[in-house]
């Protein structure tokens, strides 16, 4: 087997298909139409409104071993999300229904052949399982990613939750394939049966690759976006400490600030507010901690800015 190479934007798009015909599915899920002649990957992507780095990322990921997934960095999360949505539509609306029609055409599903009936039932159960899996991703995971892209981060869900429960959906299809190969009675001409088996083999591999794209490309990109938004939220919070700390001051603490900037001693403040000196000292310590202001001059400026005193009452 020839060693596969990494494609670039200067390669002819037709060369990718000649090297690996499974990349036709990648093109389809990016919405790329045929008839591109000898144009390069970059030219085709530009003319058809496709984000070229993301197309190349997926194409190279499928064309190369999984362990190289970590080297893929330059791709667009929105473009990847659109690709995955189209893949779901392909499996649910075209590929699986097509295989079912071929199964019905190939095996005796009238009820007379119990093995054939069970095979069809097995396939229908599998198709429902895939639908549940992909509709969950459409409804929950992809919607969550779209919220992140809009700058909204959730406190109740993250991509690790999805990754920890993400299971391969091709396992049961492997089992169905083996049942047909080993146990369905052979006939004189098995062309139709072999053709549907070929489709099942391709679907099995396609689903496995689809899950790998989610695990190795979608999950890391979403995780990085989560970290970026969390960092921005922390920075925004740190840029507004005074507002938070001012709100945290109690009414009593504001009264004590007013007394301090009027030049009153701790004893005078205590007598004025009917407090003990110890309580006044404790309040002053809490005020200094909350505002990070320790001098009377600093408190005076704070009191004027926040209208805690009239400037005429201040002892300068």
N, C-alpha and C positions, 0 to 999 in steps of 0.2 A: 504493500500500500504506500502510495506516494505521501511524503510529508506535506501537510497542509500549511499554507502560508497565511500571513495576516494581510487582509486587503486594505487598500488605501483609497482616498478620494480620486486619485489619478487613474485607477484601474478602470477598464471598460466594464460597464454594468453587465454586459452579455458574458464576460469572462467569469464573473462570479457564478452565474447559472451553469456555465459549462463545467466549472470545477466541482460544484456541489448543487445538484438540482433541488435539494430541500430548501435552498435559499429562495426558491420561488414563493414559498409560504411566507417568508419574512417580507419579501417585496409586497405581497398581497396585503399583509397586515399593516403595512405602512401606507397603503393606498397607492402604491406605485403601479402604473399601467405598463403593459408591454408595448413594443413598437418603438423602443428608444435607440435603435440602430447601433452605431458604434460610439455613442456618447459615454463620457466617463461617469463614474458614480456621482461626483460632485455636480456635474451638469444635469444629470437626470433628477437628482434630489432637488436642485434649485428650480428646475422647470416645473416640478410637480409639488412644490411646497412642502418638502420633507426635510426634517432636521438631519443633515448629513452625518454629523458625528454619532448621533443616536442610532441611525441605520447601520453604520459601520460597526458600532459597538455590539449590537445584537447579532449581526452577520458574522463577525469574527468570534463572538462568544460561542455561537452554534458550530462554527467551523473548527474551533480549537478546543483542546482539553479543558475541563472544568477548573483545574488547579490554577489556570491563568486568569481566573475571573477577577482577582484582586488588582490586576493591572489596568482594568477598565475604569477610567475616571471621567473622561470628557463626554458626558451625555446629558441629555435634557430629561428631567423627571416628567414634565408634562407630555413630552413626545413618547416616552416609554410607557406612560399610563395609557395613552391612546392606542399604542400597539397592543397592550395586554387586553384592552377592552375589545378590540377587533378580533383578537385570538379567541376570546370567550364566545363572541358571536359566531365565529367560524365553527367551533366545536359543537355548540348547542343548536345552531340553526341550520347547519349544512352537513358537517362531517358525520356526526352520530346518527342523524336521521337517514343519511345516505347509506351508511352501513346497515342500518335496520332494514331498509327497503331491499338491499341486496341479499340479506339473510333470508327474508321472506321468500324472495324469488328462488333462492338456492335450496333451502331445506323445506321439508313437508310440514307446514304449520297448520294443517287442517285439524289436527288433534289425533290423527291416526298414528302418527309417529311420536311416541312419548319423549324420546331423546330430543327431537327437534323442538318440541313444545317447551321443554325445559331449557334448551339453549336460548330460545327467544326470550323466555321469562328471565333468565339470568342476565341477558343483555339489557333488557328493559330496566331491571333493578339497578344495573350499573349506570345506565344513562341518567336515571333519576338521581343517583348519588353524585355524579359529575355536575348535574344541574344545581343541586343544593350547594355544592362546594363553590361553584363559580358565581352563583347568585349571591351567596354570602359575601364573596370578595367584592362583587359589584356594589352591593348595598352598604357594606360596612368598611372594608379596607380601602377601596378606591374613593369612596366618599370622604373618608378620614384624610386621605392624601390630598384631595382637592381642598379640604379645609386648611390643611397645613400650607399649601401653595398660596392660599388667600391670606396667610399670616395668622391663622387662628390655631392655637395649640390646645389640645384636650388634656384635662386632668384625670380622665377616666379610662383612656385608651392609648396605647402606643404600638409601634410596629413590632416590638419584641413579643407582645401578646399574640399577634398574628403568626410570627415566625415560630414560636414555641409550639403552636398547634397545627402548623401547616404540614399536611401529609400528602404524599404522592397519590394521585388519583388514577394512576395507570395500573395498579396492582391487580385489581379484579379483572381488567381487560386481559392481562397476561394469563390469568386463570382460565378465562373463556377461550382464549386461543389454544391453550393446551388441551382443554376438553374436546374441542372440535378436532384437533389433530389426532388425539389418542383414541377417542371413543365414538365419533360419529361414523356410521357405517359408510364404507366407500362405495362408489358407483362406477359404472363403466367409464363415464366421462365426468371428470371432476373439475373442469375448467371454471365453472361458476363458483364452486366452493373454494378453489385455490385463489380465485380473484378476490373474494370477500376476505379470505384469510390474509392476503397481501395487504388489503386495506386496514385490517385490524392490526397487523404488525406495524404499519406506518403510523396509525393513530396512537398506538402504544408508545412509540418512540417520540412522536410529536408532543404528546401530553407530558412525558418525562422531561423533555427539553423545556417546555413551557413552564413547568414547576421550577426548573433550575434557573430560568431567567428571573422568576419572581424571587427566589431565594438569594441569588448571587448578584443581581443587579437592582431590583426594586428595593429590597429590604435595606441594603447599605445606603442607598441614596435617600430613602425616607428617614433612616436613622440619623444621617448627617444633617438633614433639614430640621429634624426635631432638636438636635443639639444647637444648631444655629439660632432657632427661635427662642429656645430656653436661655441662651446666652444674651440675646437681645433684650429679653424680658428682665433679666437680672440687671443688665446695664441701665435700662430705663428706670428701674426701681432705685438704683444707686444714685442716679442723676437728680432725684427729687427727694433727698433726705429731709430737707427743712419742712416741706409740707406735711410729711408723715409725722415728724417729731412735734410740730406745732399742734397738730390735731391730738397728739397724745397727752398734751398738757391738761391737767385738771383745772377746774375753776379756782380752787384754792391756790394752786401753783401760780396761776396768773396774778392773783391778788398779792402773793408774796413778791413776785417780780416787780409789781407796781410799788410796793413798799421799799424795796431795795433801791430802785432808781430814784426814789424821792429822798434818799439819803438816810433812811431809818436804820437803826441798829437792829440786831436780832431780837434784843429785849423789847425794843419799841414795836417791832413787827409782831412779836408774840402778844404783847399787851393789846395792841390795836385789833388783832384778829381773835383774841381770847384763846390763844394756844400756848403750849409750853415752849420754852426756848429749844428744847431737844427736838420737838416736832418741827419747828421752823428750820433748824439745821438740817434735819432729814429731808425736808422739802427742797431746800436749796441744793443739797447734794443730788437729788433726783432731777432737778431742773438742769443742773450742769451736765449730767449724764445724757439727758434727752436732747438738749440743744447743743451740746459740745461747746458751751460758752461758760467761762469761769470767772470773768472779770465784771465788775459793776459797769464799766464803760461799754462792754459788749452787750450786757443785758439792757443797758439804756438804749442802745441802737435798736435792739430787737423789739423793745417795748414801744418805741416810737413808730417803727415800721409796721408793727402789728396792732397799733392803736390801743395799747393797753393803758396808756396814760396820756394826759394832756401835757404838751411840752412846757406849759407855764408852771406845772407842778414839779418839774424835775429840778433837783439840786445839782447845778453844774459846778 
